[in-house]
Amino acid sequence: MPLARLAWKGTHDGLGANPIEFITLSTGTWTLVFLLVTLAITPLRRLTGQAWLIRFRRLTGLFAFFYATLHFTTYIWLDKFFDFPEMLKDIAKRPFITAGFTAFVLLIPLAATSTAGSIRRLGGRNWQLLHRLIYVSALGGVVHFWWKVKADTRQPAIYAAILAGLLGYRIIASWGSKVHKSPTSEVQSPRPMKGYGALH
């Protein structure tokens, strides 16, 4: 739907005075939204007891990668016209570009290993460790947005607060599970996969 909205605006002169900036901001915003929704599914599932929510985690994660790809494509195609030397200078000299590029690169292995076959090949533990890169990518995305807007940081501050809450929940939940774990307890059922490629 966000992509359809962009297409509709593009064919009805609705992209404003700077269409490239509009597309860049829109695709970047939806990347962050889908990243945060992906990270919110596990806490929401645990707090509500609605196990069926986990089925949407891979889908929302892949949507995040899809809009991140559109965001990056807008930059290299519409903004830089595939001038790779200029892009390399941007990445090296402009911190917000560096942060955004890093966040995008970290999403690539997550999308590439989002299948059930990848979980089997990597092994559950290794797969979980790899998919924790989503936390770093989300942080990089927020930093990228914050540094880009410079003056008016109200909107990136909202994303930063949501991300801090989601990461804080995970830290507290992990600490709580270690405190209450009994060394003599029976083997427990495996914990749900983290990251955004989990299938169940």
C-alpha positions as CSV (number, residue, x, y, z in Angstrom):
1,M,0.0,0.0,0.0
2,P,2.8,2.6,0.7
3,L,4.3,1.8,-2.7
4,A,0.9,2.0,-4.4
5,R,0.4,5.4,-2.6
6,L,3.8,6.6,-4.0
7,A,2.9,5.4,-7.5
8,W,-0.5,7.2,-7.3
9,K,1.1,10.4,-6.2
10,G,3.7,10.1,-8.9
11,T,1.1,9.9,-11.6
12,H,-1.1,12.7,-10.1
13,D,1.6,15.3,-9.5
14,G,1.5,14.7,-5.8
15,L,5.2,14.4,-5.0
16,G,5.7,18.0,-4.2
17,A,8.4,20.4,-5.4
18,N,11.2,17.8,-4.8
19,P,9.9,14.4,-5.9
20,I,13.2,12.6,-5.2
21,E,13.3,13.9,-1.6
22,F,9.6,12.9,-1.2
23,I,10.3,9.3,-2.4
24,T,13.5,9.1,-0.3
25,L,11.7,10.2,2.9
26,S,8.7,8.0,2.3
27,T,10.6,4.8,1.6
28,G,13.0,5.5,4.5
29,T,10.1,6.1,6.9
30,W,8.4,2.9,5.9
31,T,11.6,0.9,6.3
32,L,11.8,2.1,9.9
33,V,8.1,1.4,10.5
34,F,8.4,-2.2,9.3
35,L,11.6,-2.7,11.3
36,L,10.0,-1.5,14.5
37,V,6.8,-3.5,13.8
38,T,9.0,-6.6,13.3
39,L,10.8,-6.0,16.6
40,A,7.4,-5.4,18.3
41,I,5.9,-8.7,17.4
42,T,7.8,-10.9,20.0
43,P,7.0,-8.6,23.0
44,L,3.4,-8.2,21.8
45,R,3.0,-12.0,21.5
46,R,4.5,-12.6,24.9
47,L,2.4,-9.9,26.6
48,T,-0.9,-10.8,25.0
49,G,-0.4,-14.6,24.8
50,Q,-1.4,-14.4,21.1
51,A,1.0,-17.0,19.6
52,W,-0.4,-16.5,16.1
53,L,1.3,-13.1,15.8
54,I,4.7,-14.8,15.2
55,R,3.5,-15.8,11.7
56,F,3.8,-12.2,10.6
57,R,7.3,-11.6,11.8
58,R,9.1,-12.8,8.7
59,L,6.7,-11.0,6.4
60,T,7.1,-7.6,8.1
61,G,10.9,-8.1,8.2
62,L,11.0,-8.8,4.5
63,F,8.8,-5.7,3.9
64,A,11.4,-3.7,5.8
65,F,14.1,-5.0,3.5
66,F,11.9,-4.3,0.5
67,Y,11.4,-0.6,1.4
68,A,15.1,-0.3,2.4
69,T,16.0,-1.5,-1.0
70,L,13.7,1.0,-2.6
71,H,15.2,3.7,-0.4
72,F,18.7,2.8,-1.4
73,T,17.8,2.4,-5.1
74,T,16.3,5.9,-5.0
75,Y,19.6,7.2,-3.7
76,I,21.9,5.5,-6.2
77,W,19.6,5.9,-9.2
78,L,17.5,9.0,-8.9
79,D,19.8,11.0,-6.7
80,K,23.3,10.0,-7.8
81,F,22.6,8.5,-11.3
82,F,24.9,5.5,-10.5
83,D,27.9,7.8,-9.9
84,F,29.7,5.3,-7.7
85,P,32.8,7.3,-7.0
86,E,30.5,10.1,-5.8
87,M,28.5,7.7,-3.6
88,L,31.7,6.4,-2.0
89,K,32.7,9.9,-1.2
90,D,29.2,10.4,0.4
91,I,29.5,7.3,2.5
92,A,33.0,8.3,3.7
93,K,32.3,12.0,4.3
94,R,28.6,12.2,5.4
95,P,27.9,10.4,8.7
96,F,24.2,10.0,8.1
97,I,24.9,8.3,4.7
98,T,27.4,6.0,6.4
99,A,24.9,5.0,9.1
100,G,22.1,4.4,6.6
101,F,24.4,2.3,4.3
102,T,25.5,0.2,7.2
103,A,22.0,-0.4,8.3
104,F,21.0,-1.5,4.8
105,V,24.0,-3.8,4.3
106,L,23.2,-5.6,7.7
107,L,19.7,-6.3,6.4
108,I,21.0,-8.2,3.4
109,P,22.1,-11.4,5.2
110,L,18.9,-11.4,7.2
111,A,16.7,-11.4,4.1
112,A,18.9,-14.0,2.4
113,T,18.6,-16.4,5.4
114,S,14.9,-15.9,6.1
115,T,13.8,-19.3,4.9
116,A,13.3,-22.6,6.7
117,G,16.2,-24.1,4.8
118,S,18.5,-21.4,6.0
119,I,17.6,-22.2,9.6
120,R,18.4,-25.9,9.1
121,R,21.7,-25.2,7.4
122,L,22.9,-22.6,9.9
123,G,21.6,-24.4,12.9
124,G,19.1,-22.7,15.3
125,R,21.7,-21.0,17.6
126,N,23.8,-19.6,14.8
127,W,20.8,-18.4,12.9
128,Q,19.5,-16.6,16.0
129,L,22.9,-14.9,16.5
130,L,22.9,-13.8,12.9
131,H,19.4,-12.4,13.1
132,R,20.2,-10.3,16.1
133,L,21.8,-8.0,13.5
134,I,18.3,-6.6,13.1
135,Y,18.8,-4.7,16.4
136,V,22.0,-3.0,15.0
137,S,20.3,-2.3,11.7
138,A,17.3,-0.7,13.4
139,L,19.6,1.4,15.5
140,G,21.6,2.4,12.4
141,G,18.3,3.4,10.7
142,V,17.2,5.6,13.5
143,V,20.7,7.3,13.7
144,H,20.6,7.8,9.9
145,F,17.3,9.5,10.2
146,W,18.3,11.6,13.2
147,W,21.5,12.9,11.6
148,K,19.8,13.6,8.3
149,V,17.1,15.9,9.7
150,K,19.6,17.8,11.9
151,A,17.4,20.5,13.2
152,D,13.8,19.2,13.7
153,T,14.4,15.8,15.4
154,R,10.9,15.3,16.7
155,Q,10.0,12.5,14.3
156,P,13.3,10.5,14.6
157,A,13.0,11.0,18.4
158,I,9.7,9.1,18.3
159,Y,11.3,6.2,16.5
160,A,14.3,6.3,18.9
161,A,12.0,6.1,21.9
162,I,10.0,3.2,20.4
163,L,13.3,1.3,19.6
164,A,14.6,2.0,23.1
165,G,11.4,0.6,24.6
166,L,11.6,-2.6,22.4
167,L,15.3,-3.2,23.2
168,G,14.7,-2.4,26.9
169,Y,11.9,-5.0,27.0
170,R,14.2,-7.6,25.6
171,I,17.0,-6.8,28.1
172,I,14.6,-6.9,31.0
173,A,12.9,-10.1,29.8
174,S,16.3,-11.8,29.3
175,W,17.5,-10.8,32.7
176,G,14.3,-11.9,34.3
177,S,14.4,-15.3,32.7
178,K,18.0,-15.9,33.9
179,V,17.1,-14.8,37.5
180,H,14.1,-17.2,37.6
181,K,15.7,-20.1,35.8
182,S,16.1,-23.1,38.1
183,P,19.2,-25.2,37.5
184,T,17.2,-28.3,38.5
185,S,14.2,-27.6,36.3
186,E,13.3,-29.9,33.5
187,V,14.2,-29.2,29.9
188,Q,12.0,-26.4,28.7
189,S,10.6,-25.9,25.3
190,P,12.9,-24.0,23.0
191,R,12.5,-20.2,23.0
192,P,11.0,-18.6,19.9
193,M,13.5,-17.6,17.2
194,K,14.5,-14.0,17.2
195,G,15.2,-11.8,14.2
196,Y,12.6,-11.5,11.5
197,G,13.0,-14.7,9.6
198,A,11.3,-17.0,12.1
199,L,8.6,-19.1,10.5
200,H,6.6,-20.1,13.6
